[in-house]
Amino acid sequence: QVFACVVVMTAIRIEEEDAIPIPDVPHKLFTLVLVRDYANDRVLLGEKLRGFGTGYFNGFGGKVEAGETVEAAALRELKEEANIEALDLTARGVLRFIFDDNPQPWLVHVFHASKFEGDIQASDEMRPAWFGVKDVPFEQMWADDEHWYPLFMAEETFVGTFTFTQTTKLVKFHLRTTDDLSTV
């Protein structure tokens, strides 16, 4: 007889913020912009075509360059990746990511936009696509997204810390709403 065993790893939500150790090293700054279309109850995501996260759907964003504010970086990345300019960019969250295979944690500043100029177009890095709010393809996204997207869609502001093993497997996280995004 042959027996098969399947182990499903489920991330553990940690209630105590200080239960997740934060490495005492500088964090790498990133941005992420999600564009909402309220009239049609949908969100604009992009399929990553190359580089880190290839094949995943995500918002639009990337590294903050030296001398650049997170807001300027968010606007630049949205223009580079989707060919649009946000007219009402607002901060919604700050997420910390800790990877066991990367010594430098990431701080990702999450932004919202619902008004923009330009024609949405694919770039060599991202292929934009609209998804109904109830049809967001979480199975083709980062494992943390299903936890914080509902807060984003509910117009909440939030901070969180997510720990991953082997780059893509979510191990544990802490997430809370707050009016003070500096408290991540």
Stockholm file with secondary structure:
# STOCKHOLM 1.0

chainA/1-184         QVFACVVVMTAIRIEEEDAIPIPDVPHKLFTLVLVRDYANDRVLLGEKLRGFGTGYFNGFGGKVEAGETVEAAALRELKEEANIEALDLTARGVLRFIFDDNPQPWLVHVFHASKFEGDIQASDEMRPAWFGVKDVPFEQMWADDEHWYPLFMAEETFVGTFTFTQTTKLVKFHLRTTDDLSTV
#=GR chainA/1-184 SS CCCCCCCCCCCEECSSGGGSCCCSSCCEEEEEEEEEETTTTEEEEEEECSSTTTTCEECBCCBCCTTCCHHHHHHHHHHHHHSCEESSCEEEEEEEEEETTEEEEEEEEEEEECCEESCCCCCSSEEEEEEEGGGCCGGGSCTTHHHHHHHHHTTCCEEEEEEEETTTEEEEEEEEECSCGGGC
#=GC SS_cons         CCCCCCCCCCCEECSSGGGSCCCSSCCEEEEEEEEEETTTTEEEEEEECSSTTTTCEECBCCBCCTTCCHHHHHHHHHHHHHSCEESSCEEEEEEEEEETTEEEEEEEEEEEECCEESCCCCCSSEEEEEEEGGGCCGGGSCTTHHHHHHHHHTTCCEEEEEEEETTTEEEEEEEEECSCGGGC
//
